[in-house]
C-alpha cells in the first residue's frame, strides 16, 4: 500500500530553513543559475533551477535534485544519485547586488527573459567575481533591500 508523502507548509519550510542555517531569511525567490561560480562552471552546470535566498548571513542558492519515475529508468546505471547543489557567499564578501529588469514595454513583447540577478563578490583570493542568475522576485528591489 502506498503512503502519502507528508507535505510541509511554506511557513514550516522557511522556519526550519532559518533554524538549520541560524540566519534570518530576508528575501527569497526562484532562480536559474547562469554563470559565475567556479565549481559549477568547471562541471558545466548551467541552467539549473533552485531557490535564491538572501539571509542575514549572506546569499544562498539551493538546488534540490528532482526525482521522477522516468529518472528511475534513466539513472539506474549511475553509481551515486544526484546531490543537492549549493552556493553560499558570506555577507562580508558581497560587494553589490542588483536586479536588471527590462523596463521598455516594446522590448518586453519580443523578449521572454526573466529579470537577471547580478551579484558582485570577492573570491577567496579577493578578486572580484560576477555571479549571474535569472530570477523571479515579488519585489523588484529585493536584492538591494536585502544587503
Long-range contacts (C-beta under 8 A, 24 or more apart in sequence): 17-53, 18-55, 21-55, 21-57, 21-60, 22-57, 23-55, 23-56, 23-57, 23-58, 24-55, 24-56, 25-53, 25-54, 25-55, 26-54, 26-55, 26-56, 26-145, 26-146, 27-53, 27-54, 27-137, 27-139, 27-142, 27-143, 27-145, 27-146, 28-52, 28-53, 28-54, 29-53, 29-117, 29-135, 29-136, 29-137, 29-138, 29-142, 30-135, 30-136, 31-61, 31-117, 31-133, 31-134, 31-135, 31-136, 32-114, 32-133, 32-134, 32-135, 33-61, 33-63, 33-87, 33-133, 34-116, 34-132, 34-133, 34-134, 35-130, 35-131, 35-132, 36-119, 36-129, 36-130, 36-131, 36-132, 37-87, 37-131, 40-85, 40-87, 45-85, 48-85, 50-85, 52-117, 52-133, 52-135, 54-97, 54-142, 54-143, 54-146, 54-147, 56-91, 57-90, 57-91, 58-88, 58-89, 58-90, 58-91, 58-92, 58-93, 58-94, 59-87, 59-88, 59-89, 59-94, 59-97, 59-119, 59-121, 59-131, 60-86, 60-87, 60-88, 60-89, 61-85, 61-86, 61-87, 61-133, 62-86, 87-131, 89-119, 89-121, 89-131, 91-147, 93-121, 93-122, 94-119, 94-120, 94-121, 94-147, 95-120, 95-121, 95-122, 95-128, 96-120, 96-147, 97-143, 97-144, 97-146, 97-147, 98-143, 98-144, 99-135, 99-137, 99-140, 99-141, 99-142, 99-143, 99-144, 101-140, 115-140, 117-143, 119-143
